[in-house]
Amino acid sequence: AGIELNEYGFIKTCEYMRVLPCTSDIIAVGDCAEKRDFITRKLDRTMLASTACAEARTAGLNLYSLSPCKPFTGTIAIYATAIGCHAFGTAGITETRAVAENFAVICGSFTGMDTHPGNLEHSHKQMVKLIVASDCGMILGAEVYGGASTGELTNAIGFLIQNRVTVKQLLTMQIGTQPLLTGSPAGYPLIKAAETIVKKMR
């Protein structure tokens, strides 16, 4: 079929999920399609259903004509898992990967509770660690530990990464809190983690 593969065996595509050259009317999404890391821009081997669905939405939005407002700009690689009542999530690059890729980063973390007060029957500790670029404060990655809300919080952080939000911008964003559902507005782990980083940036 003359379709070109990259060094990992994935079909080469442009940011609109069309097979190269981008003028092609052949589309590739999912595990067979080439991925690039959103942060490093290097080829990536992420194979996630959630990534495939994002690629498919991009392909659909650009089916009849291409729009520079609707590209797939790289995989953020958002993962979450649970062991019993404990959940773990990661989005973007970890601190170890950032250092290995020669990014200058500042990290900050905060551990709080996912309810307020934190002694309710279903309360769980919630830890958020942010990895940000030291020169501009852009959020590059995050790690989350907690209870059932971990998956959704990790997804929300993925939105921040994709939109190149900085920690200072994050501090001015508004959140909603509710005693049974979230941490305290004065001790919201995501916001508090950002605060620890901003203090280090001064």
Buried (B, 14 or more C-beta within 10 A) or exposed (E): EEEEEBEEEBBBBBBBBBBBEEEBEEBBBBBBBBBBBBBBEEBBEBBBEBBBEBBBBBBEBBEEEBEEEBBBEBBBBBBBEEEEEEBBBBBBBBBEBBBEBEBEBBBBBBBBBBBBEBEEEEBBBBBBBBBBBBEEBBBBBBBBBBBEBBBEBBBBBBEBBBEBBBBBBBEEEEEEBEEEEBBBEEBBBBBBBBBBBBEEBE
